[in-house]
Amino acid sequence: MVLIGAKIKELRNSCKFTQKELADLVGVTKSTIAAYENDSRTPSFEVLIKLATVFHVTTDTILLNRSGSILEVDGLTPEQIHIIKIIIDSFCKSNLVTKAFEDNSLDILETMLNFKRIADEQEPLIEKNMLELSSDLSKIIKKKKKK
């Protein structure tokens, strides 16, 4: 027997539905949703299809615990569908970058703070070197003018 209760609960929570709200949407009782979620009862095919429709996922997502969602593209041109795919891919890549940043954010922040500290420590030396360089350049220019 396939255990799908955890997936139904995960999808319900991700959509921020209460058990009662989900029950009303698919035409069952709150206790039936609770029974699905604790795997003491399995939804009928009709209810499974309604659940997939409400969650905007395929039945495979629920039954096989796969991730993925569906998007209705009826009436769209192939070019419009292609544009939507590009947008979705961009969001996915953006989410990967965001996740990578979140995963490494402490390291990144620490590195940035170290750069700031080093820059602050080196500022007087940099100013001194700039003054010396300016003075040296001034001397070189004066020598060239004399020639």
Order of alpha helices (4+ residues) and beta strands (2+ residues): alpha-alpha-alpha-alpha-alpha-alpha
